[in-house]
């Protein structure tokens, strides 16, 4: 069941699955998706981990704010969400944009991570004149769903 919590000045949508006392595995989605992208993996992961899935800023049920968005901002959202949920450290799996967030967390907030898994990601994207990723995330909501 989806929940929402105030963190880093926005309402963040998240969901827990799996055993309450298991190690936490946080799943970070790719651009233009929500945490539902992980639905097919939940049964396998939830057998061993307490899954924490969340919608990145401007995606799914998480609040969209005026841009620009940076990977640093999205990583700050993760740290604030962990703080709000009183979780000290997580195993973190990021796909695409989620992998970029994972790299930022590893570089700037390593103490919050037990392990990091990077999937189909990059260490940077082309920047626009504002220094943010070329596709503003607030525009993601305007694109048709696949």
VOGU-3710 file (C-alpha; in Angstrom, 3 decimals, decimal comma):
1> xxxxxxxxxx> 0,000/0,000/0,000  1,341/3,392/-1,012  2,155/6,012/1,619  3,283/9,630/1,502  5,585/11,554/3,800  6,964/15,097/3,877  10,704/15,116/3,202  13,015/17,771/1,741  10,064/20,138/1,441  7,904/17,850/-0,738
11> xxxxxxxxxx> 5,438/14,987/-0,350  7,201/11,763/-1,383  5,239/8,658/-2,323  6,744/5,361/-1,155  5,865/1,753/-0,425  7,322/-0,959/1,801  7,166/-4,660/0,925  8,747/-7,693/2,561  9,622/-8,692/6,111  9,731/-5,821/8,613
21> xxxxxxxxxx> 12,995/-6,955/10,241  14,889/-7,734/7,019  17,671/-5,488/5,665  16,258/-2,592/3,627  16,742/-2,589/-0,140  15,778/0,775/-1,629  14,803/0,752/-5,313  15,186/3,919/-7,403  13,329/4,143/-10,711  14,325/5,451/-14,116
31> xxxxxxxxxx> 13,221/8,675/-15,783  9,533/8,781/-16,816  8,552/5,847/-14,558  7,208/5,377/-11,058  7,979/2,766/-8,424  5,513/0,407/-10,108  8,279/-0,397/-12,580  9,626/-2,769/-9,904  6,375/-4,740/-9,439  7,642/-7,882/-11,188
41> xxxxxxxxxx> 10,794/-7,965/-9,041  8,991/-7,516/-5,722  8,296/-11,228/-5,036  11,947/-12,212/-5,512  13,445/-9,262/-3,616  10,851/-9,306/-0,825  11,799/-12,884/0,054  15,096/-11,588/1,492  14,740/-7,806/1,910  12,460/-5,134/3,287
51> xxxxxxxxxx> 11,853/-3,256/0,035  11,517/0,505/0,011  10,250/1,748/-3,330  9,676/5,458/-3,867  8,657/7,824/-6,634  11,345/10,303/-7,589  10,448/14,008/-7,444  7,991/14,811/-10,255  7,162/11,142/-10,897  4,164/9,041/-9,904
61> xxxxxxxxxx> 2,654/10,138/-6,610  5,559/12,353/-5,538  5,116/16,086/-5,703  6,454/17,969/-8,727  8,081/21,300/-7,991  9,275/23,973/-10,391  12,585/22,978/-11,986  15,296/22,721/-12,637  16,024/19,383/-10,951  19,548/18,137/-10,400
71> xxxxxxxxxx> 20,843/14,710/-9,438  22,120/16,326/-6,222  18,555/17,453/-5,445  17,157/13,983/-6,151  19,840/12,434/-3,918  18,956/14,946/-1,182  15,345/13,758/-1,497  16,519/10,188/-0,824  18,492/11,215/2,272  15,529/13,243/3,558
81> xxxxxxxxxx> 13,174/10,302/2,936  15,481/7,983/4,875  15,643/10,529/7,695  11,861/10,913/7,761  11,442/7,127/7,879  14,212/6,829/10,511  16,324/4,495/8,395  20,076/4,834/8,910  21,481/2,717/6,064  20,135/0,890/3,036
91> xxxxxxxxxx> 21,190/-1,339/0,205  20,459/0,847/-2,828  19,602/-0,327/-6,337  19,243/2,318/-9,027  18,209/1,886/-12,644  19,159/4,532/-15,223  18,405/7,870/-13,522  18,145/5,904/-10,265  21,701/4,721/-10,880  22,832/8,319/-11,233
101> xxxxxxxxxx> 21,173/9,082/-7,906  22,951/6,039/-6,429  26,337/7,331/-7,607  25,675/10,719/-6,057  24,663/9,065/-2,785  27,818/6,926/-2,814  29,992/9,986/-3,409  28,310/12,354/-0,941  26,424/10,191/1,564  28,347/6,900/1,638
111> xxxxxxxxxx> 27,607/6,358/5,327  23,902/5,930/4,438  24,644/2,976/2,112  25,453/-0,655/2,825  25,748/-1,625/-0,836  25,088/0,005/-4,204  23,862/-1,688/-7,373  24,042/0,347/-10,597  21,935/-0,812/-13,545  21,973/0,621/-17,078
121> xxxxxxxxxx> 23,177/4,043/-15,962  25,750/6,709/-16,719  27,985/8,964/-14,670  26,636/12,109/-16,358  24,123/13,393/-18,891  24,435/16,290/-21,313  23,767/19,531/-19,460  21,736/22,490/-20,542  22,746/26,080/-19,877  21,425/25,812/-16,299
131> xxxxxxxxxx> 23,681/22,842/-15,487  20,754/20,466/-15,154  19,842/17,406/-17,182  18,649/18,291/-20,643  15,072/16,998/-20,178  13,401/18,838/-17,289  11,693/16,265/-15,076  8,612/18,431/-14,661  8,011/17,885/-18,383  7,993/14,112/-17,812
141> xxxxxx> 4,397/14,296/-16,602  3,342/15,783/-19,937  4,609/12,825/-21,980  2,255/9,930/-22,779  2,609/6,772/-20,691  3,939/3,682/-22,437
//
